[in-house]
C-alpha cells in the first residue's frame, strides 16, 4: 500500500519524528489485550467519529488487511450513527465504500 504523498513528505522531512510516531503506535497497540481485528475496528470508529476522511480510508484498508470483512467494516460505521449522527455516518460510509471500490 502506497503512503499518501503528504505523509511520505512528512517522513522524508522529519524521519526521527516519524520513527518516534511509529514506535508510539507500536507500543500502544501492544499495551493491552485487544486483538488486531478489534483494534482495527476501534481505530476505524474513532476516525469516523472525528470525521477524518484520510484516517477512515487508511483504517479501512488496514482493517481489510487484518482480515475483517466488508460487512464487519460497514457495521462498525453503522454503529456510529446514534453517536455521531446521520450526516457524519453517511460521510464515513461513503469513504469506506471508496476504498472498497478501489479494491
N, CA, C and O atoms as a MOPAC input file, in Angstrom:
PM7 MOZYME 1SCF
protein

 N      0.84400 1    -1.16800 1     0.00000 1
 C      0.00000 1     0.00000 1     0.00000 1
 C      0.89400 1     1.23700 1     0.00000 1
 O      1.76500 1     1.37800 1     0.85900 1
 N      0.68300 1     2.11300 1    -0.94200 1
 C      1.45600 1     3.34500 1    -1.03600 1
 C      0.97400 1     4.33600 1     0.02000 1
 O     -0.22200 1     4.45700 1     0.28400 1
 N      1.91200 1     5.02500 1     0.60200 1
 C      1.56100 1     6.04200 1     1.59200 1
 C      1.05600 1     7.29400 1     0.88600 1
 O      1.49300 1     7.59700 1    -0.22400 1
 N      0.13900 1     8.02700 1     1.51800 1
 C     -0.26900 1     9.30600 1     0.94400 1
 C      0.95800 1    10.21600 1     0.77400 1
 O      1.87600 1    10.20500 1     1.59400 1
 N      0.94800 1    10.98800 1    -0.29000 1
 C      2.09900 1    11.83700 1    -0.61100 1
 C      2.48300 1    12.76600 1     0.54200 1
 O      3.66500 1    12.94600 1     0.83400 1
 N      1.49400 1    13.34200 1     1.18000 1
 C      1.78100 1    14.28800 1     2.26100 1
 C      2.44100 1    13.58300 1     3.44200 1
 O      3.36100 1    14.12500 1     4.05400 1
 N      1.97200 1    12.37000 1     3.76500 1
 C      2.57600 1    11.62000 1     4.86400 1
 C      3.99900 1    11.20500 1     4.50400 1
 O      4.89000 1    11.24700 1     5.35300 1
 N      4.21900 1    10.80400 1     3.25400 1
 C      5.56800 1    10.44700 1     2.81500 1
 C      6.49900 1    11.65100 1     2.91100 1
 O      7.66100 1    11.51200 1     3.29200 1
 N      5.99100 1    12.82900 1     2.56800 1
 C      6.79300 1    14.05000 1     2.68200 1
 C      7.16200 1    14.30700 1     4.14700 1
 O      8.29300 1    14.68900 1     4.45100 1
 N      6.21500 1    14.09800 1     5.03600 1
 C      6.47600 1    14.24100 1     6.46800 1
 C      7.60500 1    13.29600 1     6.89700 1
 O      8.52100 1    13.69900 1     7.61400 1
 N      7.53100 1    12.03800 1     6.45400 1
 C      8.57200 1    11.05300 1     6.78900 1
 C      9.93100 1    11.49700 1     6.25100 1
 O     10.94400 1    11.41100 1     6.94400 1
 N      9.93600 1    11.96900 1     5.01600 1
 C     11.18200 1    12.40800 1     4.39200 1
 C     11.78100 1    13.62000 1     5.09600 1
 O     12.99900 1    13.71000 1     5.25400 1
 N     10.93900 1    14.54400 1     5.51500 1
 C     11.41500 1    15.78700 1     6.13100 1
 C     11.75400 1    15.62100 1     7.61200 1
 O     12.64100 1    16.30300 1     8.12600 1
 N     11.05500 1    14.72400 1     8.29400 1
 C     11.23800 1    14.55400 1     9.73700 1
 C     11.36000 1    13.06700 1    10.08100 1
 O     10.50000 1    12.52800 1    10.77700 1
 N     12.40100 1    12.40300 1     9.61100 1
 C     12.49500 1    10.95300 1     9.80600 1
 C     12.53400 1    10.53100 1    11.27400 1
 O     11.96900 1     9.49600 1    11.62600 1
 N     13.18400 1    11.30300 1    12.12700 1
 C     13.24700 1    10.93700 1    13.54700 1
 C     11.87600 1    11.05400 1    14.21400 1
 O     11.50000 1    10.20300 1    15.02100 1
 N     11.14000 1    12.09900 1    13.87800 1
 C      9.79700 1    12.27800 1    14.43000 1
 C      8.87900 1    11.17300 1    13.91700 1
 O      8.09400 1    10.61200 1    14.68100 1
 N      8.97500 1    10.86000 1    12.62700 1
 C      8.15800 1     9.80300 1    12.04400 1
 C      8.46200 1     8.45200 1    12.69600 1
 O      7.55000 1     7.66800 1    12.95800 1
 N      9.72700 1     8.18700 1    12.95500 1
 C     10.10500 1     6.93100 1    13.61100 1
 C      9.55100 1     6.87400 1    15.03400 1
 O      9.08200 1     5.82800 1    15.48200 1
 N      9.60700 1     7.99200 1    15.73400 1
 C      9.07000 1     8.04300 1    17.09800 1
 C      7.55100 1     7.84000 1    17.08700 1
 O      7.00200 1     7.16300 1    17.95500 1
 N      6.88800 1     8.42700 1    16.10400 1
 C      5.44400 1     8.26100 1    15.95200 1
 C      5.09800 1     6.79000 1    15.69800 1
 O      4.15700 1     6.25400 1    16.28200 1
 N      5.86600 1     6.15300 1    14.82700 1
 C      5.67200 1     4.73200 1    14.52800 1
 C      5.88900 1     3.87700 1    15.78300 1
 O      5.11900 1     2.95700 1    16.05900 1
 N      6.92700 1     4.18900 1    16.52300 1
 C      7.22600 1     3.46300 1    17.76300 1
 C      6.09000 1     3.62300 1    18.77900 1
 O      5.69200 1     2.65900 1    19.43200 1
 N      5.57400 1     4.85500 1    18.90400 1
 C      4.45600 1     5.09600 1    19.81300 1
 C      3.25900 1     4.23400 1    19.42300 1
 O      2.63700 1     3.60600 1    20.27900 1
 N      2.93800 1     4.20500 1    18.13200 1
 C      1.83300 1     3.37700 1    17.65900 1
 C      2.02500 1     1.91600 1    17.99900 1
 O      1.08700 1     1.24800 1    18.43500 1
 N      3.23200 1     1.41300 1    17.80400 1
 C      3.53400 1     0.01500 1    18.13300 1
 C      3.37800 1    -0.25300 1    19.62100 1
 O      2.83300 1    -1.28600 1    20.01100 1
 N      3.84600 1     0.65600 1    20.44700 1
 C      3.74500 1     0.49500 1    21.90800 1
 C      2.28800 1     0.49100 1    22.36100 1
 O      1.89600 1    -0.32200 1    23.19800 1
 N      1.48700 1     1.40300 1    21.80500 1
 C      0.08500 1     1.48900 1    22.20300 1
 C     -0.66400 1     0.22200 1    21.79300 1
 O     -1.48200 1    -0.29500 1    22.55400 1
 N     -0.38100 1    -0.27200 1    20.59400 1
 C     -1.06400 1    -1.48100 1    20.12000 1
 C     -0.72800 1    -2.70100 1    20.97600 1
 O     -1.57700 1    -3.57100 1    21.17200 1
 N      0.48400 1    -2.77100 1    21.47900 1
 C      0.88700 1    -3.94300 1    22.25800 1
 C      0.67800 1    -3.77100 1    23.76400 1
 O      1.05800 1    -4.64600 1    24.54200 1
 N      0.08200 1    -2.66300 1    24.17800 1
 C     -0.05000 1    -2.36500 1    25.60200 1
 C     -1.22200 1    -3.07600 1    26.28000 1
 O     -1.33300 1    -3.05100 1    27.50500 1
 N     -2.08800 1    -3.70200 1    25.50100 1
 C     -3.26200 1    -4.31200 1    26.12300 1
 C     -3.66200 1    -5.60900 1    25.46100 1
 O     -2.96200 1    -6.11400 1    24.58400 1
 N     -4.79800 1    -6.15000 1    25.88600 1
 C     -5.20600 1    -7.48500 1    25.46100 1
 C     -6.00000 1    -7.55300 1    24.15500 1
 O     -6.31800 1    -8.65100 1    23.69700 1
 N     -6.32800 1    -6.42000 1    23.54700 1
 C     -7.17300 1    -6.45700 1    22.35600 1
 C     -6.43200 1    -7.04800 1    21.16200 1
 O     -5.24900 1    -6.78000 1    20.95000 1
 N     -7.14900 1    -7.85700 1    20.38900 1
 C     -6.53000 1    -8.45000 1    19.20600 1
 C     -6.49400 1    -7.43900 1    18.05800 1
 O     -7.09700 1    -6.36800 1    18.13400 1
 N     -5.78100 1    -7.80000 1    17.00600 1
 C     -5.55900 1    -6.90100 1    15.87600 1
 C     -6.86600 1    -6.46800 1    15.21600 1
 O     -7.01600 1    -5.29800 1    14.86200 1
 N     -7.80900 1    -7.38700 1    15.04500 1
 C     -9.08400 1    -7.05400 1    14.40700 1
 C     -9.87900 1    -6.05500 1    15.24800 1
 O    -10.43400 1    -5.09200 1    14.72100 1
 N     -9.92600 1    -6.29000 1    16.54500 1
 C    -10.66200 1    -5.38400 1    17.42500 1
 C    -10.02800 1    -4.00100 1    17.40700 1
 O    -10.73000 1    -2.99400 1    17.32300 1
 N     -8.70600 1    -3.95000 1    17.48400 1
 C     -8.01200 1    -2.65300 1    17.43400 1
 C     -8.29400 1    -1.93600 1    16.11800 1
 O     -8.49700 1    -0.72200 1    16.10400 1
 N     -8.30600 1    -2.67500 1    15.02100 1
 C     -8.56100 1    -2.07000 1    13.71200 1
 C     -9.95400 1    -1.44100 1    13.66900 1
 O    -10.12000 1    -0.34300 1    13.13900 1
 N    -10.94900 1    -2.12500 1    14.21700 1
 C    -12.30600 1    -1.58900 1    14.21000 1
 C    -12.44600 1    -0.38100 1    15.12400 1
 O    -13.16400 1     0.56500 1    14.79800 1
 N    -11.77200 1    -0.40400 1    16.25800 1
 C    -11.81100 1     0.74800 1    17.16800 1
 C    -11.19500 1     1.96600 1    16.49600 1
 O    -11.75600 1     3.06000 1    16.55600 1
 N    -10.04000 1     1.78200 1    15.85500 1
 C     -9.38000 1     2.90400 1    15.18000 1
 C    -10.25800 1     3.44800 1    14.04700 1
 O    -10.30500 1     4.65700 1    13.82000 1
 N    -10.94600 1     2.55600 1    13.34400 1
 C    -11.85500 1     2.97700 1    12.28900 1
 C    -12.99900 1     3.80200 1    12.87500 1
 O    -13.33700 1     4.86000 1    12.34200 1
 N    -13.59100 1     3.32900 1    13.95500 1
 C    -14.71000 1     4.04800 1    14.57300 1
 C    -14.27600 1     5.41900 1    15.09400 1
 O    -15.00600 1     6.39900 1    14.93900 1
 N    -13.10300 1     5.49300 1    15.70400 1
 C    -12.59800 1     6.78100 1    16.19100 1
 C    -12.42200 1     7.73600 1    15.01600 1
 O    -12.79300 1     8.90700 1    15.10500 1
 N    -11.86400 1     7.24900 1    13.93100 1
 C    -11.64000 1     8.09000 1    12.74900 1
 C    -12.95500 1     8.59500 1    12.17900 1
 O    -13.05900 1     9.75200 1    11.77100 1
 N    -13.96400 1     7.72100 1    12.15000 1
 C    -15.28100 1     8.13400 1    11.66400 1
 C    -15.87100 1     9.20900 1    12.56900 1
 O    -16.41400 1    10.20500 1    12.09100 1
 N    -15.76000 1     9.00200 1    13.87700 1
 C    -16.30500 1     9.96900 1    14.82800 1
 C    -15.64000 1    11.33400 1    14.73300 1
 O    -16.27400 1    12.36200 1    14.96900 1
 N    -14.37800 1    11.33600 1    14.39000 1
 C    -13.64400 1    12.59300 1    14.25300 1
 C    -13.79400 1    13.20000 1    12.85900 1
 O    -13.27200 1    14.28300 1    12.59300 1
 N    -14.50900 1    12.50000 1    11.96700 1
 C    -14.72400 1    12.94000 1    10.57700 1
 C    -13.41300 1    13.16900 1     9.84000 1
 O    -13.23700 1    14.16700 1     9.14100 1
 N    -12.49900 1    12.22100 1    10.01100 1
 C    -11.19100 1    12.29900 1     9.37000 1
 C    -11.19000 1    11.38300 1     8.14800 1
 O    -10.95200 1    10.18000 1     8.26300 1
 N    -11.45800 1    11.96000 1     6.98600 1
 C    -11.59800 1    11.16700 1     5.75800 1
 C    -10.36300 1    10.31100 1     5.48400 1
 O    -10.48200 1     9.11400 1     5.22400 1
 N     -9.19400 1    10.91200 1     5.54200 1
 C     -7.97400 1    10.16200 1     5.25900 1
 C     -7.77100 1     9.02700 1     6.24600 1
 O     -7.34700 1     7.93600 1     5.86500 1
 N     -8.07100 1     9.27900 1     7.50800 1
 C     -7.91300 1     8.23700 1     8.52700 1
 C     -8.93800 1     7.11700 1     8.33300 1
 O     -8.60700 1     5.94200 1     8.49300 1
 N    -10.18000 1     7.47300 1     7.99000 1
 C    -11.19200 1     6.43700 1     7.73200 1
 C    -10.74200 1     5.55800 1     6.56900 1
 O    -10.84500 1     4.33400 1     6.63800 1
 N    -10.25100 1     6.17600 1     5.51500 1
 C     -9.79700 1     5.40700 1     4.35900 1
 C     -8.60000 1     4.52700 1     4.74100 1
 O     -8.54900 1     3.35400 1     4.37000 1
 N     -7.64900 1     5.08600 1     5.47500 1
 C     -6.46900 1     4.32700 1     5.88300 1
 C     -6.84800 1     3.16500 1     6.79100 1
 O     -6.36700 1     2.04700 1     6.60400 1
 N     -7.69800 1     3.42000 1     7.76600 1
 C     -8.07200 1     2.35900 1     8.70400 1
 C     -9.00100 1     1.33400 1     8.06300 1
 O     -9.07100 1     0.19500 1     8.52400 1
 N     -9.70800 1     1.71600 1     7.01700 1
 C    -10.47700 1     0.73000 1     6.25900 1
 C     -9.52500 1    -0.23200 1     5.56500 1
 O     -9.72900 1    -1.44500 1     5.60800 1
 N     -8.48900 1     0.29800 1     4.92900 1
 C     -7.50000 1    -0.57000 1     4.27500 1
 C     -6.81300 1    -1.46900 1     5.30200 1
 O     -6.60600 1    -2.65500 1     5.04300 1
 N     -6.46100 1    -0.92000 1     6.45700 1
 C     -5.80300 1    -1.71200 1     7.49400 1
 C     -6.74500 1    -2.78000 1     8.04900 1
 O     -6.30400 1    -3.88300 1     8.36900 1
 N     -8.02500 1    -2.46800 1     8.16500 1
 C     -8.99700 1    -3.45000 1     8.64500 1
 C     -9.11600 1    -4.61400 1     7.65200 1
 O     -9.19500 1    -5.77600 1     8.05000 1
 N     -9.12700 1    -4.28700 1     6.37500 1
 C     -9.16500 1    -5.34900 1     5.36400 1
 C     -7.91100 1    -6.21100 1     5.44600 1
 O     -7.99000 1    -7.43600 1     5.35200 1
 N     -6.75900 1    -5.57700 1     5.62200 1
 C     -5.50500 1    -6.32100 1     5.75100 1
 C     -5.49100 1    -7.19400 1     7.00000 1
 O     -4.84000 1    -8.23800 1     7.02400 1
 N     -6.21000 1    -6.76700 1     8.04000 1
 C     -6.29000 1    -7.54400 1     9.28000 1
 C     -7.26000 1    -8.71800 1     9.15800 1
 O     -7.39400 1    -9.52100 1    10.08200 1
 N     -7.93500 1    -8.81300 1     8.01200 1
 C     -8.82600 1    -9.94200 1     7.79100 1
 C    -10.29600 1    -9.66800 1     8.04500 1
 O    -11.11600 1   -10.58500 1     8.01700 1
 N    -10.63100 1    -8.41800 1     8.28900 1
 C    -12.03800 1    -8.08900 1     8.51000 1
 C    -12.78700 1    -8.05800 1     7.18800 1
 O    -12.21700 1    -7.73300 1     6.14700 1
 N    -14.06200 1    -8.39800 1     7.23800 1
 C    -14.88800 1    -8.39700 1     6.04000 1
 C    -15.47400 1    -7.00600 1     5.78800 1
 O    -15.50300 1    -6.15100 1     6.67400 1
 N    -15.93200 1    -6.81100 1     4.57100 1
 C    -16.60600 1    -5.55400 1     4.23800 1
 C    -17.83000 1    -5.36400 1     5.12700 1
 O    -18.12600 1    -4.24600 1     5.54900 1
 N    -18.53500 1    -6.44000 1     5.40800 1
 C    -19.72900 1    -6.36000 1     6.25100 1
 C    -19.37600 1    -5.91900 1     7.67300 1
 O    -20.09000 1    -5.11000 1     8.26500 1
 N    -18.28100 1    -6.44400 1     8.22000 1
 C    -17.85300 1    -6.04400 1     9.56900 1
 C    -17.44900 1    -4.56700 1     9.59500 1
 O    -17.74900 1    -3.84900 1    10.54800 1
 N    -16.78000 1    -4.13500 1     8.56100 1
 C    -16.34700 1    -2.73300 1     8.48300 1
 C    -17.56500 1    -1.81600 1     8.34100 1
 O    -17.66600 1    -0.80400 1     9.03500 1
 N    -18.47100 1    -2.16400 1     7.45900 1
 C    -19.67500 1    -1.33800 1     7.28100 1
 C    -20.52100 1    -1.32000 1     8.56100 1
 O    -21.10000 1    -0.28900 1     8.90400 1
 N    -20.59600 1    -2.45800 1     9.26800 1
 C    -21.35700 1    -2.49800 1    10.52600 1
 C    -20.72100 1    -1.56800 1    11.55700 1
 O    -21.42700 1    -0.89600 1    12.30800 1
 N    -19.39900 1    -1.52800 1    11.59400 1
 C    -18.70400 1    -0.62600 1    12.51600 1
 C    -19.10200 1     0.81900 1    12.24700 1
 O    -19.36800 1     1.57800 1    13.17900 1
 N    -19.14200 1     1.19700 1    10.98500 1
 C    -19.55100 1     2.56300 1    10.63400 1
 C    -21.01000 1     2.79400 1    10.99700 1
 O    -21.35500 1     3.84600 1    11.53300 1
 N    -21.86700 1     1.82500 1    10.71100 1
 C    -23.28300 1     1.94600 1    11.05000 1
 C    -23.47800 1     2.16500 1    12.55600 1
 O    -24.36100 1     2.91700 1    12.97000 1
 N    -22.65400 1     1.50700 1    13.36300 1
 C    -22.76200 1     1.65200 1    14.82200 1
 C    -22.45400 1     3.06800 1    15.30400 1
 O    -22.79800 1     3.42200 1    16.43200 1
 N    -21.81800 1     3.87300 1    14.47600 1
 C    -21.52600 1     5.25400 1    14.87800 1
 C    -22.75000 1     6.16300 1    14.76200 1
 O    -22.74700 1     7.27300 1    15.29400 1
 N    -23.78800 1     5.70600 1    14.07600 1
 C    -24.95500 1     6.54900 1    13.79700 1
 C    -25.56100 1     7.23400 1    15.02800 1
 O    -25.72500 1     8.45300 1    15.00600 1
 N    -25.90000 1     6.50600 1    16.09900 1
 C    -26.52600 1     7.19300 1    17.23100 1
 C    -25.60800 1     8.20000 1    17.92900 1
 O    -26.08300 1     9.12900 1    18.58100 1
 N    -24.32000 1     8.01500 1    17.79200 1
 C    -23.37200 1     8.87600 1    18.48900 1
 C    -22.95400 1    10.09400 1    17.66800 1
 O    -22.89300 1    11.20800 1    18.18900 1
 N    -22.66600 1     9.87700 1    16.37300 1
 C    -22.14200 1    10.98900 1    15.56900 1
 C    -23.17600 1    11.59300 1    14.62900 1
 O    -22.92600 1    12.64200 1    14.03600 1
 N    -24.33400 1    10.95200 1    14.48200 1
 C    -25.40100 1    11.49100 1    13.65200 1
 C    -25.37200 1    10.97200 1    12.22400 1
 O    -24.36400 1    10.45200 1    11.74600 1
 N    -26.50700 1    11.13200 1    11.56300 1
 C    -26.67700 1    10.60600 1    10.21500 1
 C    -25.70800 1    11.22300 1     9.20000 1
 O    -25.06500 1    10.47200 1     8.46700 1
 N    -25.57100 1    12.54500 1     9.11900 1
 C    -24.67200 1    13.09200 1     8.09700 1
 C    -23.22500 1    12.62400 1     8.24400 1
 O    -22.56900 1    12.31900 1     7.24800 1
 N    -22.73000 1    12.56700 1     9.46600 1
 C    -21.35300 1    12.12700 1     9.68600 1
 C    -21.18700 1    10.64300 1     9.39200 1
 O    -20.17000 1    10.22700 1     8.83600 1
 N    -22.18000 1     9.84700 1     9.76200 1
 C    -22.11100 1     8.41200 1     9.48700 1
 C    -22.15600 1     8.15600 1     7.98700 1
 O    -21.40800 1     7.32100 1     7.47800 1
 N    -23.02400 1     8.86300 1     7.27800 1
 C    -23.12800 1     8.70200 1     5.82400 1
 C    -21.81000 1     9.10300 1     5.15900 1
 O    -21.36100 1     8.43600 1     4.22700 1
 N    -21.19600 1    10.17500 1     5.62700 1
 C    -19.90000 1    10.58700 1     5.07100 1
 C    -18.86700 1     9.48800 1     5.27200 1
 O    -18.15000 1     9.12900 1     4.33800 1
 N    -18.78700 1     8.95500 1     6.48100 1
 C    -17.81700 1     7.89300 1     6.77200 1
 C    -18.09800 1     6.65500 1     5.92900 1
 O    -17.17100 1     6.01800 1     5.43000 1
 N    -19.36100 1     6.31700 1     5.77200 1
 C    -19.72500 1     5.16200 1     4.96000 1
 C    -19.29700 1     5.37400 1     3.50300 1
 O    -18.85200 1     4.43800 1     2.83900 1
 N    -19.43200 1     6.59400 1     3.01900 1
 C    -19.00800 1     6.86100 1     1.63500 1
 C    -17.49600 1     6.71800 1     1.49400 1
 O    -17.02200 1     6.26000 1     0.45500 1
 N    -16.72700 1     7.10000 1     2.51800 1
 C    -15.26100 1     6.97900 1     2.45900 1
 C    -14.84900 1     5.50900 1     2.48600 1
 O    -13.91200 1     5.10700 1     1.79600 1
 N    -15.55600 1     4.71200 1     3.28700 1
 C    -15.30100 1     3.26600 1     3.33100 1
 C    -15.59800 1     2.66100 1     1.95500 1
 O    -14.81300 1     1.86800 1     1.43400 1
 N    -16.72100 1     3.03700 1     1.38500 1
 C    -17.10000 1     2.49800 1     0.06600 1
 C    -16.09900 1     2.88900 1    -1.00900 1
 O    -15.85600 1     2.11400 1    -1.93400 1
 N    -15.51200 1     4.08000 1    -0.90500 1
 C    -14.47300 1     4.48300 1    -1.86000 1
 C    -13.31500 1     3.48900 1    -1.83600 1
 O    -12.79800 1     3.10400 1    -2.88500 1
 N    -12.91500 1     3.07700 1    -0.64300 1
 C    -11.82300 1     2.11100 1    -0.51700 1
 C    -12.23200 1     0.76700 1    -1.11200 1
 O    -11.44700 1     0.13300 1    -1.81700 1
 N    -13.46200 1     0.33300 1    -0.82700 1
 C    -13.94900 1    -0.93100 1    -1.36800 1
 C    -13.94900 1    -0.90800 1    -2.89500 1
 O    -13.59900 1    -1.89600 1    -3.54100 1
 N    -14.34000 1     0.21900 1    -3.45900 1
 C    -14.40200 1     0.34400 1    -4.91600 1
 C    -13.01500 1     0.32000 1    -5.55000 1
 O    -12.86600 1    -0.07300 1    -6.70700 1
 N    -11.99100 1     0.74200 1    -4.78900 1
 C    -10.61000 1     0.72800 1    -5.29800 1
 C    -10.04600 1    -0.67900 1    -5.36200 1
 O     -9.14700 1    -0.95000 1    -6.15800 1
 N    -10.56000 1    -1.57500 1    -4.53600 1
 C    -10.02100 1    -2.93700 1    -4.42700 1
 C    -10.50400 1    -3.81400 1    -5.55700 1
 O    -10.14800 1    -4.99100 1    -5.62000 1

